[in-house]
Amino acid sequence: MSKLTAAFTKGKAFIPFIVAGDPDEDSTVSNIIAMAKAGADIIELGIPFSDPVADGPVIQEGDLRAFAGGITVDAVFDIVAKARKQVDTPFVFLTYANIPFKYGYDKFCARCAELGVNGLVIPDLPIEEQDEIRPFTQKYGLDLIMLITLNSGDRVPALAKKAEGFIYVVSSEGITGERDEFDARLSGLFNEIKKYTDVPAAIGFGIHTPEQAADLSRFADGIIVGSAIVDIAAKYKTAAAPEIGKYTEAMKAAIS
């Protein structure tokens, strides 16, 4: 069992997301530590990218703040290295395909493994195009996280059977961002996924309140939250860690 899958064995998992380098490296380290201490089961770090097709305006603005602070891929690895001195929570990177390709698949995956990054979420890399990177994720023991949406249709069996670590279920059509309502078909999608795999499935995109998290965790194995936390980072800047910790604690309590 991978470290990511094991994170779901104690109950419903809470997976907070932040943009690495927003607003700077040291603040990101502090935010990671705050989330871990507040009960995060897995921490998702976004590597800033110039054209993040799955990300809404809140996360895009976080990317821009990180770029303004001089973030690079090597600096993201430095953040992980610093955080790892105090945190043993599993990490996943949210990245886009061009980043590990340009960095070099072997070098990128080796560095992930060295620092305890346990998996990769790559929204613009469909299952049909994963053969280039998969030998390297397998070589270094990284889970390649499958994304399944309400529009996956007859692709669900293939995606579920390839799943590693956990499945990222996208709650709605379109990009990230807070939402007040969720599609009634979602529980059925989770039932469909469970026909083909025992890998846990977490839901993300749009969730921002403890009430929503509690409701969706009736059928989801975990809850993923990004934009709401990036909003806190934007509001409090270098002093965001305590507020992010409070939010993480409230969301984790809601699904426990």
C-alpha positions in Angstrom: 0.0 0.0 0.0 1.4 3.4 -1.0 1.7 6.2 1.6 -1.1 8.1 -0.1 -3.5 5.2 0.0 -2.5 4.6 3.6 -3.6 8.1 4.5 -7.2 7.0 3.9 -7.1 4.0 6.3 -7.8 6.1 9.4 -11.1 7.6 8.1 -12.0 10.3 5.7 -9.0 12.2 4.4 -8.7 16.0 4.2 -6.4 17.2 1.5 -5.6 21.0 1.5 -3.9 22.7 -1.5 -1.7 25.7 -1.6 0.4 27.3 -4.3 4.1 26.8 -3.7 5.8 30.2 -3.3 2.6 32.2 -2.6 3.6 34.8 -1.5 7.2 33.5 -0.8 9.1 30.4 0.1 9.3 30.8 3.9 5.5 31.6 4.1 4.8 28.4 2.1 6.8 26.4 4.5 5.0 27.9 7.5 1.6 27.2 5.8 2.6 23.6 5.1 3.5 23.1 8.8 0.3 24.7 9.9 -1.8 22.4 7.8 0.1 19.3 8.9 -0.3 20.3 12.6 -4.0 21.0 12.1 -4.7 17.4 10.8 -4.2 17.5 7.0 -3.9 13.9 5.8 -2.2 14.7 2.5 -0.9 18.1 1.4 -1.2 19.1 -2.2 1.4 21.7 -3.5 0.8 23.5 -6.7 3.8 24.2 -8.9 3.1 27.6 -10.5 2.6 27.4 -14.2 2.0 30.0 -16.9 -1.0 28.4 -18.4 -2.8 26.4 -15.7 -5.8 25.2 -17.7 -7.7 23.6 -14.8 -7.2 26.4 -12.4 -9.7 29.3 -11.8 -8.8 32.9 -11.1 -8.0 32.5 -7.4 -5.3 29.9 -8.0 -4.1 31.7 -11.1 -3.6 34.8 -9.0 -1.7 32.7 -6.5 0.6 31.5 -9.3 1.2 35.2 -10.3 2.1 36.1 -6.7 4.5 33.2 -6.6 6.1 34.2 -9.9 6.4 37.8 -8.6 8.3 36.4 -5.6 10.7 34.6 -8.0 9.5 31.0 -7.6 11.2 28.3 -9.7 10.8 24.5 -9.8 14.1 24.2 -7.9 12.7 26.6 -5.3 9.6 24.5 -5.0 11.8 21.5 -4.2 13.6 23.7 -1.6 10.3 24.4 0.0 9.6 20.7 0.3 13.0 20.1 1.7 12.6 22.7 4.4 9.1 21.5 5.3 10.2 17.9 5.5 12.4 18.7 8.5 9.2 19.2 10.5 6.4 17.4 8.6 6.0 13.8 7.6 2.5 14.2 6.0 2.3 12.8 2.5 2.8 15.4 -0.3 1.5 15.4 -3.8 2.4 17.9 -6.5 -0.2 19.5 -8.7 1.8 20.2 -11.9 1.3 20.5 -15.6 2.9 18.2 -18.1 5.5 20.6 -19.4 7.1 21.1 -16.1 8.5 17.6 -15.5 9.1 17.2 -19.3 11.3 20.3 -19.4 13.0 19.5 -16.1 13.6 16.0 -17.2 11.4 13.1 -16.2 14.1 11.1 -14.5 15.6 14.1 -12.7 12.1 15.4 -11.6 10.8 12.1 -10.3 14.1 11.3 -8.6 14.0 14.6 -6.7 10.4 14.0 -5.7 11.3 10.6 -4.3 14.3 12.0 -2.5 12.2 14.7 -0.7 9.2 12.5 0.0 6.8 13.8 -2.6 4.5 10.8 -3.0 2.5 11.5 -6.1 1.7 13.7 -9.0 -1.6 15.2 -10.2 -1.2 16.3 -13.9 -4.5 17.7 -15.2 -3.4 18.2 -18.8 -1.9 14.6 -19.2 -4.7 12.3 -20.3 -4.3 8.5 -19.7 -3.5 8.0 -23.4 -0.4 10.2 -23.0 1.1 8.9 -19.8 3.4 6.4 -21.2 6.3 8.9 -21.4 6.3 9.7 -17.7 5.0 6.5 -16.2 8.2 4.5 -16.3 9.9 7.2 -14.2 7.0 7.5 -11.7 7.2 3.7 -11.3 11.0 3.7 -11.0 10.9 6.2 -8.1 7.7 4.9 -6.4 5.5 7.9 -7.2 1.7 7.5 -7.6 0.3 9.0 -10.8 -3.1 10.3 -9.7 -6.0 9.8 -12.0 -8.6 12.5 -12.5 -12.2 11.4 -13.1 -15.0 13.8 -13.9 -18.8 13.6 -14.5 -17.9 13.7 -18.2 -15.5 10.7 -18.1 -18.3 8.4 -19.2 -17.1 5.1 -20.7 -13.5 6.1 -19.7 -14.2 5.5 -16.0 -13.3 1.8 -16.0 -9.9 2.4 -17.6 -9.1 5.4 -15.4 -10.1 3.6 -12.2 -8.1 0.4 -13.1 -5.0 2.6 -13.6 -5.5 4.4 -10.3 -2.7 4.7 -7.8 -2.6 6.4 -4.4 -6.0 7.9 -4.7 -8.4 9.1 -7.4 -9.1 12.8 -7.8 -12.8 13.2 -8.6 -13.6 16.6 -10.1 -16.9 17.8 -8.7 -18.0 19.9 -11.6 -17.4 20.9 -15.2 -14.9 23.7 -15.8 -12.2 25.2 -13.6 -11.5 25.4 -9.9 -13.3 27.9 -7.7 -15.8 28.0 -4.8 -19.3 26.7 -5.5 -22.5 26.7 -3.5 -24.1 23.7 -5.2 -22.9 20.3 -6.4 -24.2 17.9 -9.1 -26.6 15.3 -7.8 -24.9 12.7 -10.1 -21.7 12.7 -8.0 -22.7 9.9 -5.6 -23.5 7.7 -8.6 -20.1 8.5 -10.1 -18.4 7.3 -6.9 -20.5 4.1 -7.0 -19.4 3.6 -10.6 -15.7 4.1 -9.7 -16.0 1.6 -6.8 -17.0 -1.1 -9.3 -13.5 -1.1 -10.8 -11.0 -0.3 -8.0 -10.5 -0.3 -4.2 -8.2 2.8 -4.5 -9.8 5.6 -2.4 -11.5 8.5 -4.2 -11.4 12.1 -3.0 -13.5 14.9 -4.4 -12.3 18.5 -5.2 -13.2 21.7 -7.1 -15.5 24.1 -5.4 -15.7 22.9 -1.8 -15.1 25.6 0.7 -17.3 25.1 3.8 -17.3 22.5 6.6 -21.0 21.8 5.8 -20.2 21.0 2.1 -17.3 18.8 3.2 -19.4 16.9 5.6 -22.2 16.4 3.0 -19.8 15.2 0.2 -17.9 12.9 2.6 -21.0 10.8 2.9 -19.9 9.1 -0.3 -16.3 10.4 -0.9 -13.3 9.0 0.8 -11.7 12.4 1.1 -12.2 16.1 0.5 -9.8 18.3 -1.5 -9.8 22.1 -1.0 -7.7 24.6 -2.9 -9.3 28.0 -3.8 -10.6 28.7 -0.3 -7.1 28.2 1.2 -5.4 30.2 -1.6 -7.9 33.0 -0.7 -6.7 32.9 2.9 -3.1 33.1 1.7 -4.1 36.1 -0.5 -5.8 37.9 2.4 -3.2 37.4 5.1 -0.1 37.1 3.0 3.0 36.3 5.1 0.8 36.0 8.3 -1.6 33.4 6.8 -0.3 30.3 8.6 -2.4 30.5 11.7 -5.6 31.2 9.7 -4.9 28.3 7.3 -4.3 26.1 10.3 -7.7 27.1 11.8 -9.5 26.5 8.5 -7.8 23.1 8.1 -8.7 22.1 11.6 -12.4 23.0 11.0 -12.6 21.1 7.7 -10.9 18.0 9.1 -13.3 18.1 12.1 -16.3 18.3 9.7 -15.5 15.0 8.0 -14.2 13.1 11.0 
